Amino acid sequence: MVRLFSAFALLFMSLSATALGTALDSMLNALDYEISIAQAAYIEPKEARMANLRNLLKRAKTDKARFDLLRELHREYLFFQFDTAYSYARRMESVALRMDDSVHTSIARIALLESFTSVGLFHEAMETSRKIAADILPPEERVTYFLDCAKLYQSMESYAAGTNDLVQQYYERRRNCYDTVMQQTQPDNYNYAIANLEKYRINNYATPQAISMCKDMLARYKMDFHQKAINYSTLGVAYDIMGMTDSAAYYSAMSAINDIRSNTRETTATKTLASIMLRKGDIERANRYIHCALSDAENYNSRIRKVEINAIMPIIENARHNRLSLRQKQLICVATAIAMLLALTAVLFFKLKKRNRILTQMDQENKEKARALEESNNALAEAITDLKEAKEIKDQYIIQSLYSNTDFVSEVEEKTKRALLKLKSKQYAEVTGILSDMGVRREQARMYNTFDNAFLKLFPNFIVEINKLLVPEHQICLIDGKLPTEVRILALMRLGIESPSQIAQYLSLSVNTVYVYKAKIKAKATVDKNLFDRLIMEIPKP
């Protein structure tokens, strides 16, 4: 059961820490935004209001009216610009003395007390507080006086830290001031609650009870921006002392936002927040907030705040310098790595480019070789086709020649035997008749007929293709399936016998006759005579 409770407790703390972290980020973003718009959104309207009060002061007719306007101007400048606030407080004192009014004089000196305390002029503040006649002050002014004295003693405590007897002396003076305030106000009054809280915090500065009391005040009372800033700053300091850094940062940021909205330049919230951000490791925000605090201190001309800020600023600046140096080194390392990668990329690029060029060249060579191989294959295919064609022609012609020659040999053999018998019987006249009838002419005609039949079997389209090359009135027609002599000459050319002398020998013609036949048929052609032979050779075998 204990383990289960512990697990739930850890889970709740984890969820709370996550929620607080998210809230803190949102609050810091809101503070950054407020810093960026402060001049236009808050300071300019305040300056317009102060300018109006100054104009009214110039037109004031009585010292009472002048005193009231000077008091209003002092309040406007009190936490905005010390020198001007101090100047108006002095003028208030001069007007009150001229009026010979001790109450107004004391009120003017309260204004001087507030001004001196805000910038750390504690000696002057102590001297001024002794000149104030608290007994004659109205109740509200008397409460203000004792709260201002308590603030002065609190500042003196901080200044005298380490000197126990002085610190204890200022403790007692503060406690007496708070007791007086509580006696002068009602328990439901805001000043009563402030005095009660500060009295408790004298010896219990950062406790859960002090935090609870402060939060209760924020919930119960309607406060202006400046009052909220004071109480949020109190919470931020308390949480920071207790080691609850995120909560301290959250409430310090809220205090800084309310300081900006109330145009308060006499503030510690941004300085405290800068210190917290430094510990959290957020150097950029720590630097931003400490410079914001320094700007406020310089504009207000607060000596004590400048001293406090200058104590922490070198630490932040050094941390920022170290962070920037580390970032610069990281950037140098990254830039070096990128440069090396770029160099490697460049080397690889040029190598790949060179390799690509080699591959492109090899690819081109391969393509050229492939084209050459394709041409060789085509030539080889044509050669194979020609060989097949030649083989087929040869086979056809051999068969035809075999039958023709066999018949011719048998006939010659028979007539030779008859001639020999006639010679033996001395029948010479009949021998002459037999020899003259040996059938050479018939054999020649039969040989041409055999050639024609064999060729037309191979090229049945030959006549049609030749006619495409001739004029219509000179188209060739076969008679009894025999080729005309000029066509036979073209047929021999198609078979590859291009020599006129070979053609003449085969056809038992003279070479001139062959030329004459070729010239006659070319004269009938519709194409260029120089192209005629090539077109004949290109007649395809179906």
Buried (B, 14 or more C-beta within 10 A) or exposed (E): EEEEEEEEEEEEEEEEEEEBEEBBEEBBEBBBEBBEEBEEEBBEEBBEBBEEBEEBBEEBEEBEBBBBBBBBBBBBBBBBBBEBBBBBBBBBBBBBEEBEBEBBBBBBBBBBBBBBBBBBBBEBBBBBBEEBEBEEBEEEBBBBBBBBBBBBBBBBBEBBEEEEEBBEBBBEBBBBBBEBBBEBBEEEBBBBBBBBBBBBBBEEEBBEEBBEBBEEBBEEBEBEBBBBBBBBBBBBBBBBEBEBBBBBBBBBBBBBBBBBBBBBBBBBBBBBBBBBBBEBEBBEBBBBBBBBBBBBBEBBBBEBBBEBBEEBBEBBBEBBEEBEEEEEEEEEEEEEEEEEEEEEEEEEEEEEEEEEEEEEEEEEEEEEEEEEEEEEEEEEEEEEEEEEBEEBBBEBBEEBBEEBBEEBEEBBEEBEEEBEEBEEEEBEEBBEEBEEEBBEEEBEEBBBBBBBBBBBEBBEEBBEBBBEBBEEEEEBEEEEEBBBEBBBBBBBBBBEBEEBEEBBBBBEBEBEBBEEBBEEBBEBBEEEEEEBBEBBEEBEBE
